[in-house]
Amino acid sequence: MKITKSRNFRDLTAAGAPGQQSIRTGMLLRSAHLDNLDNDEKREIHSLGIKTIIDFRRTEEQLTPIPEGLEHVSMVHIPIGDVKHDDKKIKKTPNGKVDLGSLMAANEMIDIDQLWIKTCDRYEEKIIKYRDELVQAVSVCTDIKRLPVLFHCVGGKDRTGILGACRT
C-alpha cells in the first residue's frame, strides 16, 4: 500500500502465514487520522474498495468529519474518549513526542514495568468505559455489506489498537 501520510496504515489481515489468516486480505484496515492524505493516497483508498470508514476521534479532534475526496465512502463516527496526560508535568522532546522520563515521573513510576502496567490498566479502563462503542465498531466490521472497513483515531495506536486486537 502506498499510504504514507497516515501513520500505521496497514491491512490487519496481512499478518500471519498464507492460509492461516482469519480474515480475507483487504477486508480490515487500520490507520491514524486521514486528514493529511494527498490526492494519490485518496485514490489508493478508493482503489482498495473501502466501503466504510470508522472514525474513533472525538468531535473536537476531527479536522474534517469527511476528508475531501472520500465522500463516496460511508463514514461511521464512533467517538471514544482518550485519556489525557497533565501537559504541565509531561515534557515533550524537540520533535514533539512525549518524553518517557517525564511521563514516568508524572505518574510516580520508577521503572518501565510500572509504565507497562499503567498502560494496560488504561486500555482496560477504556474497554470497560466504551464497551458499547466497541461493540458497535465490531458490528460494523463484521457486516459483510460494509466491508472492506478502515478504522482510525488520531494516532492509529490506542483506540484503533484496541479494535485491532479484536480481529481474530
C-alpha positions in Angstrom: 0.0 0.0 0.0 1.2 3.5 -0.9 -0.3 5.4 2.1 2.4 7.3 4.0 0.7 10.5 5.2 -1.4 8.5 7.7 0.7 6.6 10.2 0.1 3.0 11.0 -1.8 2.4 7.7 -1.9 -1.3 7.2 -4.0 -4.3 6.4 -4.7 -6.2 9.6 -5.4 -9.4 7.6 -1.9 -9.4 6.0 -0.4 -10.7 9.3 0.2 -14.4 9.6 1.3 -17.1 7.1 -0.9 -17.6 4.0 -3.7 -19.9 4.8 -3.5 -19.0 8.5 -5.3 -15.7 8.2 -8.7 -15.5 9.9 -10.0 -12.7 7.6 -9.7 -12.4 3.8 -6.9 -10.0 2.8 -8.0 -6.4 2.2 -11.2 -6.5 4.4 -10.0 -4.9 7.6 -7.5 -2.0 7.6 -6.4 0.5 10.3 -4.6 3.8 10.4 -4.1 7.1 12.1 -6.3 10.1 11.0 -6.8 10.6 7.3 -6.7 14.5 7.3 -3.3 14.7 5.6 -3.8 12.3 2.7 -2.8 13.7 -0.7 -4.9 13.0 -3.8 -2.8 10.0 -4.8 -3.4 8.4 -1.4 -7.2 9.1 -1.6 -7.2 7.4 -5.0 -5.3 4.4 -3.4 -8.0 4.2 -0.7 -10.6 4.3 -3.5 -8.8 1.5 -5.4 -8.8 -0.7 -2.2 -12.5 -0.7 -2.5 -13.0 0.6 1.1 -16.8 0.9 1.7 -16.8 2.1 5.3 -14.5 4.2 7.5 -14.9 4.2 11.3 -13.6 7.3 13.0 -13.0 6.9 16.7 -11.9 10.6 17.2 -13.9 12.8 19.5 -15.7 15.6 17.6 -13.2 18.2 18.8 -10.4 16.1 17.4 -11.8 16.0 13.9 -10.3 18.5 11.5 -12.9 17.3 8.9 -15.6 14.7 9.5 -15.3 13.6 5.9 -12.0 14.3 4.3 -12.4 15.8 0.8 -12.1 13.1 -1.9 -13.6 10.4 0.4 -17.2 11.4 0.1 -18.0 8.1 -1.7 -17.2 6.1 1.5 -19.7 5.5 4.3 -18.4 7.3 7.4 -19.3 6.0 10.8 -18.4 8.3 13.7 -18.0 6.3 17.0 -16.3 8.7 19.3 -14.2 7.1 22.0 -12.6 9.3 24.7 -8.9 9.5 25.2 -7.0 9.6 28.5 -5.3 13.0 28.6 -2.0 13.5 30.4 -1.3 16.5 32.6 0.6 18.6 30.0 2.1 20.7 32.7 4.0 17.8 34.1 4.8 16.0 30.8 7.7 17.3 28.7 7.9 16.9 25.0 11.1 16.1 23.0 12.2 18.6 20.3 10.3 16.6 17.7 7.0 16.8 19.7 6.9 13.3 21.2 6.2 12.7 24.9 9.4 12.4 27.0 9.3 8.9 28.6 11.2 10.1 31.7 8.8 12.9 32.5 5.8 10.7 31.8 7.0 8.2 34.3 7.8 10.9 36.9 4.3 12.5 36.4 2.8 9.1 37.2 5.2 8.4 40.1 6.7 5.4 38.4 10.2 4.2 38.9 10.6 1.7 36.1 9.4 0.7 32.7 7.4 -2.3 34.1 5.2 0.1 36.1 4.6 2.2 32.9 3.6 -1.0 31.1 1.2 -2.0 33.8 -0.3 1.6 33.9 -0.7 1.5 30.1 -2.5 -1.9 30.3 -4.7 -0.5 33.0 -5.7 2.4 30.9 -6.6 0.1 28.0 -8.7 -2.0 30.3 -10.5 1.1 31.6 -11.2 2.3 28.1 -12.6 -1.1 27.1 -14.9 -1.1 30.1 -16.0 2.5 29.7 -16.5 2.4 25.9 -17.9 -1.2 25.7 -21.0 -0.2 23.7 -19.0 1.9 21.3 -16.5 -1.0 20.7 -19.4 -3.5 20.3 -20.9 -1.1 17.6 -17.5 -1.0 15.8 -17.2 -4.8 15.9 -20.7 -5.0 14.5 -19.7 -2.7 11.6 -16.5 -4.7 10.9 -18.5 -8.0 10.8 -21.2 -6.7 8.5 -20.3 -8.2 5.1 -22.2 -5.4 3.3 -19.9 -2.8 4.8 -16.6 -4.5 4.0 -13.8 -3.5 3.4 -13.6 -1.4 6.5 -10.9 1.1 7.6 -10.9 2.3 11.2 -8.8 5.0 12.7 -8.4 7.5 15.5 -5.8 10.3 15.7 -2.6 8.3 16.1 -3.8 4.9 15.0 -2.4 3.3 18.1 -4.5 3.2 21.2 -8.2 3.3 20.3 -7.5 1.8 16.9 -5.2 -0.8 18.5 -7.9 -1.9 20.9 -10.3 -2.8 18.0 -7.4 -4.2 16.0 -6.7 -6.6 18.9 -10.2 -8.0 18.4 -9.6 -9.1 14.8 -9.2 -12.8 15.5 
